[in-house]
């Protein structure tokens, strides 16, 4: 007698009726299945999402991690920028006074340092991180160009040659008296569309670099073009006065000083009375006036008060 092979019973077929009877009576199980059914679309997108603009494919989890990492890099880059700027401005404050009002210490030092401290408080730069610890210590010290440049290099590694990183590179070059390099960095940046504070900063520093390189006529052109958009900016006017004095054009110097004096002061801006007092002798020698006349001319209508 030949044995007839028998099919192996399907457990699902045997358990199906029992499961159906159980679900008809079990409220928690029915609720769980209903919830899973409702979330079917959400569960599906945990797989691969539609391709990105660059053709790459990623899952929802991968995209979430990437976006979170990008946001974290942006926050860190912001603080590194302020740290580099703070170190640079503190370093400049220890430098001897030069013909360069825009590099005079400003209230921005305290704000930059405060932002770096917020980063430390949030734990974004932990003490256990050697690089983070080094960056935080830079603010605690007297401030130096090396510390500013070290912070700037980390900033570049995070966001590449961004406009603000290039601007800080130019400022570091000016501190090191490499005005040719600063001019080479800043001149192409005149064509960029950037925030207002950076738009002005590029022109302030380019004018100074040109003046310090003996290129007063070029500095004058940069300032005159910028003044069309910002006729009320004291630093542009002051640098234009410096350019006219350098070129020996006393009539134009007097005109620009009159505009400077007639322009209302901005709260929290440069300490113009102190700067003018330091520069008065330089202006006097080139315009054949005495120091008191220079100080009175700049302050006539209260613009420098």
Residue pairs with C-beta under 8 A, 6 or more apart in sequence:
22 29
23 29
23 30
23 33
36 43
45 60
46 59
46 60
46 61
47 59
47 60
48 57
48 58
48 59
49 57
49 58
49 59
49 60
49 63
51 57
52 58
58 66
72 124
73 158
73 159
74 159
75 124
76 119
76 124
76 125
76 158
77 155
77 158
77 159
78 115
79 115
79 116
79 118
79 119
79 124
79 125
80 135
80 151
80 152
80 154
80 155
80 158
81 155
81 164
81 165
81 168
82 111
82 112
82 115
82 116
83 112
83 115
83 116
83 135
83 138
83 139
83 151
84 148
84 149
84 151
84 152
84 155
84 168
85 108
85 112
85 148
85 168
86 108
86 109
86 112
86 113
86 116
86 139
86 143
87 138
87 139
87 143
87 144
87 145
87 147
87 148
87 151
88 143
88 145
88 148
88 168
88 171
88 172
88 175
89 105
89 106
89 108
89 109
89 112
89 143
90 105
90 109
90 142
90 143
91 143
91 144
91 145
91 147
91 148
91 175
92 103
92 104
92 105
92 175
93 105
93 109
93 143
94 142
94 143
95 103
95 175
97 278
99 211
99 212
99 242
99 279
99 282
100 174
100 208
100 212
101 208
101 235
101 238
101 239
101 242
101 270
101 275
101 279
102 201
102 204
102 205
102 208
102 235
102 239
103 171
103 174
103 175
103 208
104 270
104 271
104 275
106 270
107 268
113 139
116 135
116 136
116 139
117 139
119 125
120 136
124 132
125 132
125 133
125 135
125 136
126 132
126 133
127 133
127 136
131 154
134 150
135 150
135 151
135 154
138 144
138 147
138 148
138 150
138 151
141 147
145 172
145 175
145 176
148 168
148 172
149 172
152 165
152 168
152 169
152 172
155 162
155 165
155 168
156 162
156 165
159 165
163 189
163 192
163 194
163 198
164 198
166 185
166 189
167 185
167 186
167 189
167 198
167 201
167 202
167 205
169 185
170 181
170 182
170 185
170 186
170 205
170 209
171 182
171 205
173 179
173 181
173 182
173 185
174 182
174 205
174 208
174 209
174 212
179 209
179 210
179 212
179 213
180 213
182 205
182 206
182 209
183 206
183 209
183 210
183 213
186 202
186 205
186 206
186 209
187 206
189 202
190 202
190 203
190 206
190 222
192 202
194 202
200 226
200 230
200 233
200 235
200 236
203 222
203 223
203 226
203 236
204 235
204 236
204 239
206 219
206 222
207 219
207 222
207 223
207 236
207 239
207 240
207 243
208 219
208 239
210 216
210 218
210 219
210 222
211 219
211 239
211 242
211 243
211 246
216 243
216 246
216 247
217 243
217 247
219 239
219 243
220 240
220 243
220 244
220 247
223 236
223 239
223 240
223 243
224 240
226 233
226 236
227 233
227 236
227 237
227 240
230 236
231 259
232 263
232 264
234 260
234 263
234 265
234 266
234 269
234 270
234 272
234 303
234 304
235 270
237 256
237 259
237 260
237 263
238 260
238 272
238 275
240 256
241 253
241 256
241 257
241 260
241 283
244 250
244 252
244 253
244 256
245 253
245 282
245 283
245 286
245 287
246 286
248 286
250 287
250 288
253 283
253 287
254 297
257 297
257 298
258 297
258 300
260 298
260 303
260 304
261 297
261 298
261 299
261 300
261 301
261 302
261 303
261 304
262 300
262 301
262 303
263 303
264 302
264 303
265 272
265 302
265 303
265 304
265 305
272 298
272 303
272 304
273 299
273 304
273 305
276 294
276 295
276 298
276 299
276 304
277 295
280 291
280 292
280 294
280 295
281 291
283 289
283 294
284 290
284 291
284 293
284 294
287 294
289 297
298 304
299 305
